[in-house]
Amino acid sequence: MIAVTDLTVEHATDPVGIPASPRFGWTLRSDIDGVRQLSYRLSVRRGAETLWWSGPVTSDRSVDIAYDGPPLAPLRRYEWTVVVTTTAGDAAATGTFVTAVLDDDWRGATFIGAADDGAAAPLLRTEFDVDATPDEAYLVVGAGGLAHVEIDGAVVDDSVLGPGFTDYEVSAQYTVVDVTARLTPGRHAIGVELGRGFYGMRGRNTWNWETAPWHADPSARVLLLLRDARGERVIASDSAWRTAAGPTRLDDLYAGEDYDARLEQPGWSTAGFDDRAWPSAREVEGPRGVPVPERQPPIVEGELLEPTRVTQLGEGRWVVSFPRVIAGWVEVDAEADPDGEIELRFGESLRADGTPNSDDEKGYFDGRFQTDRLTLADRPLRWHPRFTWHGFQHVDVRARRLPTLRARVVHTRAARTGRVETSSPMLNTLHELTVRTILNNLHGIPTDTPKYEKNGWTGDGMVGARMMLLNLDTHELLAKWVADIAASRHGEGAPEVIAPHGGWSMDWTPAPTWHSALLLVPWDIYALRGDARVLEDVWPDARDYLRFELARGVEGLFDTTLGDWVSPETDPGGGNAPEDTRVAATAFVIAMCDTAAAIARVLGDDPAEWQAAAARSRSAFVAEFWDSETAEVRGRGDAGYRQAHTALALAFDILPEADRQRAADRLAADVVERGHHLSTGALATKHLLPQLTRFGHADAAVGVALQTTFPSWGFWVERGATSLWEHWREESRSRGHYFLGTIEDWLYADVAGLQPVSPGWREARIAPRVLGTALSSASAAVRTPYGELAVQWRVEDGEVTLSCEVPIGVRAEIELPGFRRRVDAGSYEVRVALY
């Protein structure tokens, strides 16, 4: 049996709103071992017309097959079919896709907003008639800010908090929704409620979003295109639409929302609503950036959690606690209570007095923080915010009567694509906490705490990108974010340390450690997903930035304002490790040069420039920091031996090859001397256990991994953590931060043994490196672009038993003590003696 499954266009199933040059993908499944794809035939049709037929293509590729036909029409549904010939026979499958506004013709739709400046969450509406069910109907919505969209009183899809956030001076995303089934003959209405998001934020904040270059009141551009045999019909936003103030009286991503149920206008987005008193909408400029379809999956609602504990603190005050730290909001069910008020304050942890910590400890915001306020009316209310989300586990509730609260998890839709399990229950718990924490920080971009910042810090995403790609479908989210990083350069100099960037006045120059995301993240995408287009897209900015960075070095050495952040000795609120920041800075510049050379080779450019720069800085690093006599990497002002220095030097192959083992031995000795504790922060923790394992110190690595006293991951777990913390200390400011959870890389690659050898897992290595340690078994699976690659092993009575599943399109090499075998697709089991 052979089957074609998992059809994708631009890495999504039957997508709506794709760009002009789509790429196709599929996977193959068979119950026969060793099956290989020999060729494919791919066709694209519109109705009965075939636009493109590839003809037979002799290839075993089934990922990112580029469309090579005539230009596609905008806002059209196409059908595509792939017929695959394999060693087990032929198989075929069909999928669909809908194009975006490819011609930039918005058919007269303009950006519109409230009639007056400063309006809070205005409502916009229009009505129209449909005389016959259309063959196709697509609703296109662009926004300066956030847009909640309804047709006939019902939301148009399951997305929230959209369209996606960008540098609105460079690009502005829009969404496309297929609404064909909604538009039956009769009268209909479109309603849009606008939120400020990062576009029109008004409250003061330390990142200066309130003064961003694009700053303006929220607006929307709406295009409804209906098509049938008679042609096209357009409903477009303009000044003929009506607008009014809505019940949301304040919305701020950091401060929260105010909602006045007395101001609700029931039926406002349905046909027949009396809007004669509503003034005309005002046409406005809107975002100046290039309109682009939203490429990343939307933000959606996830799990709904019931409270685990309700504690009354006094008259009219309660603390409602939920099972774990989440990013999202509470759904409120309140009884009728005319003019009654409810205040909700959100915290990830509890203060000593049992109240939620909703404090803005660093003074980032203008007073109010993580607080929602409701004014009730003479009817029951069911409510949740539409234009903000919070990081929390506990809610401080102040009201005349306690409403019913449930916690809703909210994050970018990101299917689980990886799993790992070991013989250690603590590590299994840690793995789940890591995945949860990553999800808590996916909101169109990878963020750095849903409670405090919601910003796309580049260093955080750089260290976390690989574990995101291993565990979750984050390919397009990260590709979008890489474009944001590149855009933050505005054509010159270095990228910003947060992306998108709204003109934050704080100068972090220089910060090559964080800027390295511009090269290292797209390389991770390429390595794990095989996507070369992301390299092509980012290369001009990445290349020009790296030349800029190299020019400001001093004889091959570099420095940074952001070093190995939040090592155990630092303040729980954050800070650099007590060590020479030039070591990390120079190490990451070398890593960037090596990566630039690799990208150049992929793209057909000459890598010599980058190879030479890397060689210069390697020599300078060794001369300045390597002490051959003590086998230590040392910088000026270091507080004792620094694990981070050696971990980075080994990870990026900076030291002379003959010295690397001695350096690793010294690193392992320090780990043991510290009682199997680490002393690293966000940059080096990612590399510590892999390098110990690589150089024969798997026991030391496992000892660190299983440690339960401070500082360690087990320390968090032992203290009841339900997510990852921003610092090793219990006093950590944030309880929703993923960047210290990069042990995931090691769990997949060294413990379970799954490693990509060539881009997109075309070749893989299955080689667990911790056999004979305190870990006696492990299993893992990764959804590669070609299907699921899985492994399971156990050690028992001196024997290793390993089983694995290799998908069609992947060739793997199994490595165990005294055993090596290359295998094609299929199921395998191997037993070898451990000693």
URFEN-V923267 format. One record per backbone hydrogen bond with DSSP energy under -0.5 kcal/mol. CO is the residue of the C=O (numbers start at 1). NH is the residue of the N-H. E is the energy in kcal/mol with one decimal. If there is no record, write none. Layout:
# URFEN-V923267
CO	NH	E
CO	NH	E
This chain:
# URFEN-V923267
1	31	-0.9
3	5	-0.5
3	29	-2.4
5	27	-2.7
8	25	-2.1
9	12	-1.0
12	9	-2.9
12	14	-0.5
15	98	-1.9
18	100	-2.2
22	67	-2.6
23	10	-2.7
24	65	-2.7
25	8	-2.4
27	5	-2.8
28	808	-0.6
29	3	-2.2
32	35	-0.8
36	87	-2.0
38	59	-0.8
39	85	-2.5
40	57	-2.6
41	83	-2.7
42	54	-3.2
43	81	-2.2
44	51	-2.3
44	52	-1.6
45	79	-2.6
46	49	-1.8
49	46	-2.6
49	51	-0.7
51	70	-0.5
52	44	-2.3
56	58	-0.6
57	40	-1.7
57	59	-1.0
62	26	-2.4
64	66	-0.7
65	24	-2.6
73	76	-0.5
76	99	-2.1
78	97	-2.0
79	45	-3.4
80	95	-2.7
81	43	-2.4
82	84	-0.5
82	93	-1.7
83	41	-2.1
84	86	-0.5
84	91	-1.9
85	38	-3.2
85	39	-1.7
86	89	-1.6
89	86	-2.2
91	84	-3.4
93	82	-2.3
95	80	-2.9
97	78	-3.2
98	17	-2.3
98	18	-1.9
100	75	-1.8
100	102	-2.1
101	104	-1.3
104	106	-0.9
106	109	-2.3
111	284	-2.5
112	220	-2.2
113	282	-1.8
116	119	-1.0
119	121	-0.6
120	246	-0.9
122	194	-2.2
123	244	-1.7
124	192	-2.8
125	242	-2.4
126	190	-2.4
128	188	-3.1
130	186	-2.9
136	227	-2.9
137	179	-2.4
137	180	-0.7
138	140	-0.6
138	225	-2.6
139	177	-2.3
140	223	-2.6
141	175	-2.5
142	221	-2.8
143	145	-1.0
144	219	-1.5
146	195	-2.8
147	149	-0.6
148	193	-2.7
149	156	-1.5
150	191	-2.8
151	154	-1.5
154	151	-2.7
158	301	-0.6
160	299	-0.6
162	147	-3.1
164	173	-0.5
166	168	-1.1
167	170	-2.4
167	171	-2.4
168	289	-2.3
170	290	-2.2
172	292	-2.1
173	143	-0.8
174	294	-2.5
175	141	-2.2
177	139	-2.8
177	179	-0.8
179	182	-1.2
179	183	-0.8
180	183	-1.1
182	184	-1.2
183	134	-0.6
186	130	-2.8
188	128	-2.2
189	152	-2.0
190	126	-1.6
191	150	-3.0
192	124	-2.6
193	148	-3.0
195	146	-2.5
196	199	-1.4
196	200	-2.0
199	216	-1.0
204	366	-1.5
205	208	-2.0
208	211	-1.6
209	212	-1.3
212	215	-2.1
219	144	-2.2
220	112	-2.6
221	142	-2.7
222	237	-2.5
223	140	-3.4
223	225	-0.6
224	226	-0.5
224	235	-2.5
225	138	-2.3
226	233	-2.7
227	135	-1.9
227	136	-1.9
228	231	-1.8
231	228	-2.3
233	226	-2.9
234	236	-0.5
235	224	-3.0
237	110	-2.8
238	241	-1.8
241	281	-2.9
242	125	-2.1
243	279	-0.7
244	123	-3.3
247	249	-0.8
247	260	-2.8
250	258	-2.2
252	256	-2.0
254	370	-3.0
255	371	-3.0
256	252	-1.8
257	373	-2.6
258	249	-2.0
258	250	-1.2
259	261	-0.7
259	375	-2.6
260	263	-2.0
261	264	-1.3
265	268	-1.7
267	270	-2.1
269	152	-0.7
269	153	-1.3
270	273	-1.3
273	275	-1.1
275	278	-1.6
279	243	-2.4
282	113	-2.1
290	172	-2.3
292	174	-1.8
293	295	-0.6
298	413	-3.1
299	160	-2.7
300	411	-1.9
303	305	-0.5
303	409	-2.7
305	407	-2.5
306	323	-0.5
309	321	-3.0
311	313	-0.6
311	319	-2.8
314	317	-1.8
316	399	-1.6
317	313	-2.2
317	314	-1.3
318	397	-3.2
319	311	-2.7
319	321	-0.6
320	395	-2.2
321	308	-2.7
321	309	-1.4
326	392	-2.3
327	410	-2.9
328	390	-3.4
329	408	-3.5
330	332	-0.6
331	406	-1.5
332	334	-0.5
332	383	-2.2
333	404	-2.7
334	381	-2.6
337	340	-3.2
340	376	-3.5
341	400	-0.5
342	374	-2.9
343	398	-2.3
344	372	-2.4
345	396	-3.2
347	393	-2.8
347	394	-2.7
349	357	-3.0
351	354	-2.0
355	351	-3.4
356	358	-1.3
357	348	-0.6
359	361	-0.9
360	363	-1.7
364	206	-1.7
365	367	-1.7
366	368	-1.3
370	346	-2.2
372	344	-3.0
373	259	-2.6
374	342	-2.4
374	376	-0.5
375	261	-2.8
376	339	-1.6
377	337	-2.3
379	377	-0.6
381	334	-2.8
383	332	-3.3
386	161	-0.5
390	328	-2.7
390	392	-0.6
392	326	-2.9
393	322	-2.4
394	347	-2.4
395	320	-2.6
395	397	-0.7
396	345	-2.1
397	318	-2.5
398	343	-2.4
403	405	-0.5
404	333	-2.4
405	307	-0.5
406	331	-3.2
407	305	-3.5
407	409	-0.5
408	329	-1.8
409	302	-4.0
411	300	-2.7
415	473	-2.1
417	783	-2.5
419	781	-2.2
421	779	-2.7
423	425	-0.7
424	428	-2.0
425	429	-2.3
426	430	-2.6
427	431	-2.4
428	432	-1.8
429	433	-2.5
430	434	-2.3
431	435	-2.2
432	436	-2.4
433	437	-2.4
434	438	-2.6
435	439	-2.4
436	440	-2.3
437	441	-0.6
438	441	-1.6
439	442	-1.7
441	443	-0.7
441	447	-3.3
442	412	-2.7
445	443	-2.3
445	447	-0.7
449	453	-1.0
449	454	-2.1
455	448	-0.9
455	457	-1.3
456	499	-1.8
457	461	-2.0
458	462	-2.1
459	463	-2.1
460	464	-1.6
461	465	-1.5
464	468	-2.1
465	469	-2.5
466	470	-2.1
467	471	-1.8
468	472	-2.7
471	417	-2.6
471	418	-1.5
472	474	-1.9
474	478	-2.7
475	479	-2.2
476	480	-2.4
477	481	-2.1
478	482	-2.5
479	483	-1.6
480	484	-1.5
481	485	-2.4
482	486	-2.5
483	487	-2.5
484	488	-1.5
486	489	-1.5
487	490	-1.4
489	492	-1.4
497	458	-2.6
506	508	-0.7
508	561	-0.5
510	561	-2.6
511	514	-0.7
511	515	-2.8
512	516	-1.5
514	517	-1.7
515	518	-2.3
516	519	-1.7
516	520	-3.1
517	521	-1.4
517	522	-0.6
519	523	-1.5
520	524	-2.0
521	525	-2.3
522	526	-2.4
523	527	-2.9
524	528	-2.5
525	529	-2.7
525	530	-0.5
525	531	-0.6
526	530	-1.9
526	760	-0.5
527	760	-1.6
527	761	-0.7
530	532	-0.9
532	536	-2.0
533	537	-2.8
534	538	-1.6
535	539	-1.8
536	540	-0.5
538	542	-2.9
539	543	-3.2
540	544	-1.9
541	545	-2.6
542	546	-2.4
543	547	-1.9
544	548	-1.9
545	549	-2.7
546	550	-2.8
547	551	-1.7
548	552	-0.8
549	552	-1.0
550	553	-1.2
553	555	-0.6
554	557	-1.5
557	554	-2.7
559	512	-0.6
561	563	-0.6
563	565	-2.4
564	567	-0.7
565	682	-2.8
567	570	-2.0
571	574	-2.7
572	733	-1.4
575	566	-2.8
577	579	-2.3
578	639	-2.3
579	581	-0.6
580	583	-1.3
580	584	-0.6
581	585	-2.2
582	586	-2.7
583	587	-2.3
584	588	-2.5
585	589	-1.9
586	590	-2.2
587	591	-2.3
588	592	-2.3
589	593	-2.5
590	594	-2.6
591	595	-2.3
592	596	-3.0
593	597	-2.3
594	598	-2.0
595	599	-2.9
596	600	-2.8
597	601	-2.0
598	602	-2.0
599	603	-2.5
600	604	-0.6
600	605	-3.2
601	604	-0.8
605	607	-0.6
607	610	-0.6
607	611	-2.2
608	612	-2.5
609	613	-1.7
610	614	-2.4
611	615	-2.2
612	616	-2.2
613	617	-2.2
614	618	-2.3
615	619	-2.2
616	620	-2.2
617	621	-2.7
618	622	-2.6
619	623	-2.3
620	624	-2.1
621	625	-3.2
621	626	-0.7
622	626	-1.2
625	627	-0.5
625	634	-3.1
626	628	-0.8
627	631	-1.4
627	632	-1.6
632	627	-3.0
632	634	-0.7
635	638	-1.2
638	640	-1.6
641	643	-0.6
642	646	-1.2
643	647	-2.7
644	648	-2.4
645	649	-2.1
646	650	-2.5
647	651	-2.5
648	652	-2.1
649	654	-2.8
649	655	-0.7
650	653	-1.5
656	659	-1.9
656	660	-0.8
657	660	-0.7
657	661	-0.5
659	663	-2.1
660	664	-2.5
661	665	-2.6
662	666	-2.3
663	667	-2.1
664	668	-2.7
665	669	-2.3
666	670	-2.0
667	671	-2.1
668	672	-2.4
669	673	-2.8
670	674	-1.8
671	676	-2.1
671	677	-1.0
672	675	-2.1
681	685	-2.2
682	686	-0.6
684	687	-1.3
684	688	-1.4
685	689	-0.6
687	691	-2.0
688	692	-2.2
689	693	-2.4
690	694	-2.6
691	695	-1.6
692	697	-2.9
693	696	-1.7
697	701	-2.1
698	702	-2.9
699	703	-2.4
700	704	-2.1
701	705	-2.4
702	706	-2.3
704	707	-1.0
707	714	-1.0
711	678	-0.8
712	716	-0.9
713	716	-0.5
713	717	-1.9
714	718	-3.2
715	719	-1.0
716	719	-0.6
716	721	-2.1
717	720	-1.8
724	737	-1.8
729	732	-1.6
734	726	-2.3
738	741	-2.6
741	744	-1.6
742	745	-1.2
742	746	-0.6
743	747	-2.3
744	748	-2.2
745	749	-2.5
746	750	-2.3
746	751	-2.2
747	752	-2.9
748	753	-0.9
748	754	-2.8
750	769	-3.6
750	770	-0.6
753	755	-0.6
753	767	-2.6
755	765	-3.1
758	761	-1.5
759	762	-1.1
762	811	-2.5
763	757	-3.2
763	758	-1.7
764	813	-2.2
765	755	-2.2
765	767	-0.6
766	815	-2.7
770	773	-1.5
774	776	-0.6
775	773	-0.5
776	795	-2.8
777	423	-1.6
778	793	-3.0
779	421	-2.9
780	791	-2.8
781	419	-2.0
782	784	-1.3
782	789	-2.9
784	787	-1.4
786	28	-0.5
787	784	-2.2
788	790	-0.5
789	782	-2.5
790	805	-2.2
791	780	-2.4
792	803	-2.9
793	778	-2.2
794	796	-0.5
794	801	-2.5
796	799	-1.4
798	834	-3.0
798	835	-0.6
799	796	-2.6
799	801	-0.5
800	802	-0.5
800	832	-2.2
801	794	-1.7
802	830	-3.4
803	792	-2.4
804	828	-2.4
805	790	-2.1
806	826	-2.0
807	810	-1.9
811	764	-2.3
812	814	-0.5
812	823	-3.3
813	766	-2.9
814	821	-2.0
816	819	-2.8
819	816	-2.4
821	814	-3.2
823	812	-2.3
825	34	-4.2
826	806	-2.7
828	804	-2.3
830	802	-3.2
832	800	-3.2
